[in-house]
Amino acid sequence: MTNSSSTTSNTSGDNKWQDIIINDTSELVELQTWRDGTPEKEKDVQSKLNKILAHFIKKMDTYNGGKDEALQMRSFEWLSDDDGDESDLPKYRVFGFRAGKGPRKVSIICHLDTVPPGNDDWNPFEPRVETRVYNGVPTDFLIGRGSIDDKGPAVVAFEAFTRALRSANETALENVTLEVLYDTSEETDMATPHYFDAVPGAKPAFGIVFDAYWSVRAEKGIERPTFSIHANDGSIEGNDSQLFIATLSTPPAPANMIPVTAEAHVAGRTELLKYFADNVGTWYRAYPFDDSDYHPADISVTNSGSEVVITAKVAGAQHGSAPEQNRANGANPVVSLTNFLASLVDRGLLANNHNGKMCRFIRWAFGTRVFGENHPDLLQRFDTVFKEGNGTTYALTQLIQADDKGGTMITLGLDIRYAIGHHGIGWDGKEGKLTGESLFKSIFEQLIDRYHAEAGGQKLMFQTATVFGPDIRSLRDDNLFRINTAYRAIMGNNCPMQATGGATDAHGYLELVTAGALFTTSFGPPVNYHGIDEGAPLIDLENSGKILLELLQKELCVQTSQAKHYAAIHHAHGCCN
C-alpha cells in the first residue's frame, strides 16, 4: 500500500514530546504483557499490568499536586470475574483516568497487552532507539514489543490528555469529561466491549481508538476457521520405501499473527533420510511455486540421523490482517513450506499421510495467493468499500499437530478478514456493523466437496466461527469530521480515510473512531506491526500526540494558536455551542 503522508518521516521533532515518549514507552515495553493461554502466564501478565497502572498513577499524582480538585485527574478501574472458573484473576479488565464532570464524555482508548515476541533474537523487551529508513528518509524508531502496538500510543494518549488539562479551566471541565481508557486484553478477548455492555454510561459520546493509523472509516469482518485431517488408522507412517512427514507445526502464537517459523520433521529409513537431506535444498530452490514473482521463505535443513527437520522462516509483514503485504515484500513460512512439501508428495518422495494431505490441500485451496484467487467463485470478494486489492484476505497462520481421541491430527488455522460480499446480510448503506453471520460455513462445505471430487482421498473436517461482520462508516460521519479537522490543523492536509482489515475496539460502536498513531498503512518493515523487530517511528507518535491534543482542546473549547483558522468551522459544526 502507498503511504498516506510523506510529511512525517524525519528525525526532527519536539524534544519534550520525544523524551517522554522514549522514557515512558521504554518502561512499559520492559514489562511483558503477552499471553499464551496458561494460568501461570496470566498471573504474570496481571502483575505487569499492575506495575503499568502504578506508573500512570504516579504521573497522575505528579500532575494533581497543588491543583484544585475540579482540575485534577482521577483513576478508575473495572474488573469482571465472571469467567466460570475458580481463578481469582479477572476475565476482563480495563482501567484509566478521567477529568471533568460534564455530560459529554470524550475518550482516547488504547491497549496495554501485546502479541508474543515471536522469538528472543531481536531482544524484544530491551527498548532502544534505532535509525531506520521510513518513507525514504532516515527516521528515529523506538524498537521493542509494544512500541507501536499499543504501548507507545498509550503513553502518547496520556501525555496529550495531561497537556489538554493543563490548558483547561474549571468552566471547561464542567461541560466535558475527558478520559484515557486502557484495555488490557485487546489482542485476545477485547475487554472494552464487555465494559461498555456491563457499565451504564461507560461508552463515550466521542471516542478515539488510538491503535492503527490515520484514519479508519471501515473494518472488514473476521472469520477464524480451522481445517483438520486425522492420520489414517491412527498411523503417521508411509510404506517402507517412503519417507513421511512425522510432524508439521508452527510455534504457539495467536491466529492474527503470521508465525516466525513453520517446521516439518521428516522421518523414515536412515539411508533415505541422508539422500533427502542432501538434496532437499536444491529441490526447494528449483520449485516453481504458482507464480514466477513469488519470493519463497528461506529454509534451513538439519539431519539428526533419525529425522530431517526443515524450518521455513518468515520475512516481511506479520499481521494476519494484511497477508497481501507479507506476500508482496516477504514470505509466510506456512505457505512456502507446505506448497513445496506438496510437490514432494506428488513425486512420491514423501508419503501421502495426513500431513502430506494437508500440504496438498493448502496448495490446492490457496497456493501462495491471499485473495482467494484459486477459487474466485467461492473465496474472492471485493466491493466499493473494500476495493480490489483490498478485498477478502486469507492468512495461513497456524499448523497444529495434536493427539485427538481419533488419533493424531493436523489442523490448519486461518485468519480471514472479509469484504461485504462474504457476509450473510448485504450492506444497506447505513453506518455500523453488519449483523449476523458470514457465508463461510456454506462456502467451506462447497470448497471441501470440490476438493474431494477433484483430488479424492480423505475428506477434511472444518470448523468456523464469525468473530464479527464488516463495520462501515460514512465519510460524512461527524466524528470523522472532527478527526479530519484536527489532523488538518496539525499536518496541513486532509486526513486519509482508509478501509482496513485490522480490527479494533471501535468495531461496532458508532461513537468510536479508529485513528492513529501511524501515518502509513503498511504493517511491514520498518514498523513490523505484530512482527519481529517491531518499531515505532518517533515522529509519528509525536505528531499523533499533537493531533490528539488539538482534538481534546477543541472539546474543551481551548483556542490553540495552531488552529485558530478552523474555529469557525468547528463552531458551525456544533463544537463549543
N, C-alpha and C positions, 0 to 999 in steps of 0.2 A: 504494500500500500504506500501511497505517497504521504509525505509528511504534511501536516496541516499548517505548520508555521515554520519559517526559517529564521525568525527573529530571536529565537530563544537560545540558539547554540553558540554560546561564547562563555568565556571564563570570567568576564567582568560581572560584578554584582554588588549588592549591599552587604558589606561585611557583617553588620549586625544581624541581618537575617541569616546569612550563611553560617556564622559562628554558632548560632542557636540550633540551626538545622543539623550541623555536623555533630555538635556535642550531645544534644539530646537524643538524636536518632541513633548515634553510636551506642549510647547507654541501653536503648531499647533493643537494638539488634543483638547485643550480647546476651540478652535474656531469651532463651529459646522457647518459642510458643507454638511449635508444630506438634501435630498429633499422629499417633499410629494406631489408635483404637484400643490400647490396653489401659487398664485401670492405673497401673503404675505411672505410665506416661501422663495420663490425665491429671493425676495428683501433682506431678511436677509442673505441668502447664499452669494449673491453678496457682501454684506457689509463685511462678514467674509473673503471672498476671497481677498477683497481689503486690509484687515489687513495682510493677509498672504503675499501678494505681497509686502507690505511695510516692512515686516520682512526680506524678502530676499533682497530687495533694500538696506536696512540698512547694511546687510552683504556685499553686493557688494561695497557700498561706503567705508566701512572699508578696504576692500581688495584693492580698487583702490588708496587709499591715497598715494601720493608720487610716483606712478609708471608712467612710460612713457605711453603715450596714446596707443601705439602699444601693450602693455601688459595688458591693462585694460579690464574689463568686460563692457558690455553694455546690457541694458534691452530692451525687445521688447514685444509687445502685439498685438493680433489680435482679433477683435470683429466682430460678424455678427449679424445684427438686422433684417435680412430677415426672419421673422417668421410669417408674415401675420397678426399680431395683433397690437394694439396701445401701447403696453408696451414700455417703454424706457429702458428695461432690455435686454441685449444681448441674442440671441438664443444660440449662440456658443461663447466660449471664451477660448483662450489659451494665456499664457504668459511665458516668460523665460528669459534666459541670455546667451549671446554669447561672445566669444573672438576669435581673429584672423580674417584674411581676405582671407584665402586660398580657392581654388576652391573645395577642398574635405571637406564636412561638416560631422561631427560626432556628433550624438545627444544621450543624455540619456533622455528618455521620462517617466514621472511619472504622477500621477493624484492626485488632492487635494480634490476632493469630496469623500464622503463615503456613505455606505448604512446607513439606520436608525439604532438607537441604539438597537432596539428590545424592551427593557424596561429600566427603570432607576435603577433597583435593584442593578446592578453591578457598578453604578457610572461611566458611560462610558466616561464622559468628565472631570474626575478627574484623570489625569495621575499619575501613581505611579509604582515603581519597586517592583516586587514580584519574589520569587524563585519558579520555577516550575520544575517538572521532565520532561526532554526533551531528547530523545534518551537514556533514562536510567540514566541520570546524572542531578543533581540539577543545574539549569541554571537561570540566571537573565533575567527576562522578563519585558519589559515596557508595562503596561496594559492601554488600552483606545481605543475608537473607532477611527480607522485610524492608529493605531500604526504600523500595518504591511500592511494595505491596505488603502492608499498607502503613508501616511504622513511620517512614519519612513523612507521608501525608498526615498521619496522626499528630506528629509534632508540629507541622505547619498549621494545621487546623487550630490547635491550642494557642499557638502564637498569634494567629490572626484574631482569634476570639479575645485574647488578652489585650491586644492593641486596640481593638474596637471599643472595648470597655474603657480604656484609658481616655478615649476621645469622647465618651458619653457623659451625660449629666443625669441627674435624678429624674428629671421630667421625661427624658427619652426612655428611660428604663421603666417608667410607669405604663408605657404603651406597648412595649415589646419585651418578650422573654427570649434571650439568646442562649443557645446551649451547644456544647460539643458532646456527641454521643459515641461511645466506643463499643462496638460489637466484639465479642471475644471468641466467636466460632463461625465467622463468615465463610471460611474455607470448607467447613464441614456441615454444620446444622443450621447456620444462619439464625442467630438468636433474635435479631431485631424484629422480624415479623411476629415472632411469638410474644415479644414485649409489647408491640403495638396492639396485638389482639387481646392481651391479658390486662393491660392497664388503661383505664379510661383517660382520655386526654393525652396519652403518650405521643400520638402522632403530631408532628408539627404542621403548621399551616403551610410552611415552605421549608423543605429540607434539601440539602446538597449532599449527595453521596459522593464522597471525595475518594474515589477508588477506581480510576480508569484514565481517561483523557478528556480534553476539552473538545466537544461535549457530546453526550449521547442522547439521541431522540428516539431510538428503538433498540430493543434487545431481542434476539432470537429466542425461540423456545429451546428447551433442553430435554433430551431423551437419553437414558442410560441403559442400553441393552447389554446382555451377555449372551454369547453363543457357546455351547458346550458339546463335547464329544467324549463318550466313555471309551475306555480301552476295550477291544474285542475280547470277550470272555474273561475280562479282568487281567489280560496279559498285555505287556508292553513290548514283547519281543517279536522280531520278524523270523524268517526261516534262517537256517544255519549259514546260508551263503550271503546274507544281507546284514548290513549294519542297520541300526534303528535309532530314532530319536527317543532317548530314555526320558528326558525332561525338557520342557520348553517353558521359559518363565521370564518375568521381569521382576525387579525389586519391588517390595511393598511401597505403594505410592497412591495418592488419590486418583480418581478417574479423570480429573480435569488437568492432569499433568502428563505430557509425553515423557516416558521414562528415560532415565540416563542410559540404561543398557537393556538389551534383550539377549538371552543366553540359551543356547541349545547344548545339551550333553548327549553326545553320540556314543553308543556302546555296541559291542559285538566282539567278534574274534580278533585277537591281538594283531595278526598279520594284516587283516583288512583295515584295522584302525591306523596302522602305520602308513599304509598306502593312502588312506583317506586324508590323514593329517598332512602328508607331504604334498598333496595336490589340491586340497580344498581352496586354498588361497588363489591359485591360478584359475580354478573354475569360477570362483566368485568374481574375479576381475573380468573374466570373459563373458559373464552372464549379461544378456542384453536388457533385462527387465522389460517393461512395456512401453518405454519412452526413451528415445536416444538422448533427451535432455535431462533425464533423471540422474541425480547425484546420490549414489548409494552411500550408506553409512560405512565408516571404517570398521574393520573387524580385526580381532586378534584370535589366534588359534593356539591351543596348548594340547599336548598329548601326555597323559599320565601313565599310559600303558594299558589302563583298564577302560579309559574313555577319552574322547576328544571333546574339548569344550570350545565352542565358537561363541565369541562375545561381540555383538554389534553395539556401537557407541553412538549416542545422539549427537547431532550437530544442529545449531540454529535455534529457532524459537521453540519453546516447550509448553506454552499454554494450550490446553486442549481446545479452547475456543477458536484458535487460529491455525489449524493444521496446514492451511494454504501457505502461510508464511514459513512454516517449517519446511515444506516441500520446495518452496522457491529458493530458499537460501540455506538449506540444511538437509537433515535426514532423520526420519523416525526409525529407530533401530528395530522396532517390531515389524514394520513394513519391509525394510531391506532384508532382514534375516529370513522371514517367513516366505517371501516371494522367491528368494534364492533356494531355500530348502525344498520348496515345492518342485523345483526343476530337478533336484536330485532324486526325489521320489519318482518323478516321471521316468527318469533314466534307469531306475532300478538300483541306484547306488544306496538308497535308503528305503527301508520297508515302509509300506503304506499303512502304518499303525495309526492310532488315534492322533498322535502329534503330526504325523505326515498328512493325515486327512485335514487337520486344522490348517496347516500351511497351504494346502491346495484350495481349501475353501476361501481363505483370505485372498489368495491371488485371484481366484475366480470372481469373488464378490466385489473386491475393491482394487486389486492390483496395487499400484503406487499412488492412485488418484485419491483426491479428498472430497470431491464434489459429487460422487456417485456416478461418475461417467461410465462405468462398466455396465450399469443397468439404469439408464436415464429415465425410462418409463416408471420405474419404481423409486429410485433413490435421488434423482436430480430435481431440484426445485429452486427457482428464484422468482422475484416479483418486483413491483415498483418501489418497494421499501428496501428489501434485501436483494439487491440487484445482481445481475450476472457477474460472477467473480466474487460475490459475497452472499451466495445462497446457502442452502443446507450443506453442512460440512460433517465429515466423518473422521474423527481422530481415533486411531487404534492405540490404546494407552495401557492395556493390562493383558498379560498372559499369566494365568494362574494354574499351577499344577497342584491337584489335591486328590486325596482319597475320599471317595464317596461310598455310600452303602452299596452302590452298584459296581464299585471298583475304582480304579484310577480314572481321573477325568481331567481334560484340559479345557480351560474356559478363556474365551476372548472377551475383554471388556472394552466398550467404546464410549466415547464422549461425543454425542451428536448435538449440534446446535442447528436448529431447523427454521426454515422460512415459512411463510404463511401457508403455502400450498400443502405442507405436510401436517397441518392441524385439522382436526375433525370439524371445526366450525370456521367458516371463512370470516374475513375481516369486513365489517360493515362501515368502516371509515371513522368510527368513533375512537376516542383516545382510551387507552388502557390495555389490560392483559386479556388475551383471548381465553375464554373459559373452556373447560372440558379437556378431553384427551387428544393426543395426536393420532395419526393414521398408521403408526409404525407396527402395531400388532398385526394388522391385516397385511401390511407391506412385507413384513418379515416372513409371514406364513407363505406368501406367494414367492418370495425370494428362495426360501428353502425348498419349496416344491419344485421350483425351476432348477435349482442346483441338483436335486435328487434325480430329476428327469434327465438332465444333461450329463451329470458326472457319475450317477449311480452310487452304489456303496451305502454306507451307513448314514442314516438321516440325522441331521443335527437337532439339538434341542435349543430353545432360546427362551429367555425371559426379558421383559422390557417394562420400563416404567417412565411415564411422563413426569418430569420434575415440575415443569410449568410451560404454558404456551407463550408465544411471542407477546411482547409488550410494545405498543406503538404510540407515540405522541405526535400531536400536530406541531408543525413548525411555527404555528401561531400561539403555541402554548404560553400562558402568562409567565410561568416560571422560567421557561427557556428564554423569554424576552428579558427577564431580569438578569439571567446569566449573560446573555449577549451584551447587554448594556454595560455591565461591569467589565467584561472581557475587553470590549472596545475602548473603554476609558483607560485601561492599563496598556493594552497591546497595540491599540491604534487601528485595528481592523476587526471585522465581524468574526464571531466565534463559529468554527465549523460545527455542523450538526450531523453526527455520524449514526449509522445503523451498525450495530456490533453483535458479535457472537458471545461476548462476555456477559456474565450475569452478576448483578449487584443487588444490594439491599433496596435499591429503588424499584426493583421489579414488582409490578402490580400495585404501586402506590402513586396515584396522580399527584400527590402532594410533594413527591420527591423527584429530584433530577440528578442523574449521574454526571459529574463534571470534574475534570482534573484528576491527577496532577500533571500528566504528561501532555506535551504539545506535539505528539506524534501518535499515529495509530499502530505503529509497528511494535509488536511484542518480542521481536527477536533482538539480536545484538545491535547496539551495545547495552540495551536495557535488560534484556533477558528476563522478561516477566515470567514468573513460575519456573525459571530455569537456573542452571548453574551459572555463576558469575553475575547474579542479579545486581543491578546498579541503578542508582537514581541520579539523573542529571541535576546538579545543584541549582542551575539557573532556572530549570523548570519548576522546582519546588519553590524557589524564591518568588518567581513571577506568579505562580499559583497562589501563594500566600498574599500577595498584593491584590489579586483579584478577589479573593475571599474577604479581605479587609474592606475593599471597596463595596462589596455586597452588604456586609454587616453594617458598615457605616451608613449606607443608604437606608437600611432598615431602621437605624436609629435616628435618621434624619440629620446626620452629621455631614456638613458640607465639606468635601475634600477639595484641595487645590487642584488635583489632577483631573477632576471630573465635573467642574462647575458647568462646563459646556452642556452636560447632559441633564442638568437639574430640571429643565423644563420638560424634557421627555419623561423623566421619572414622575413628575407631578401630573402630567397629562395622563399617565398610565395608572394613576391611583396611588403612587407611593407618597407617604408623608401627608396624606389628606387628613 
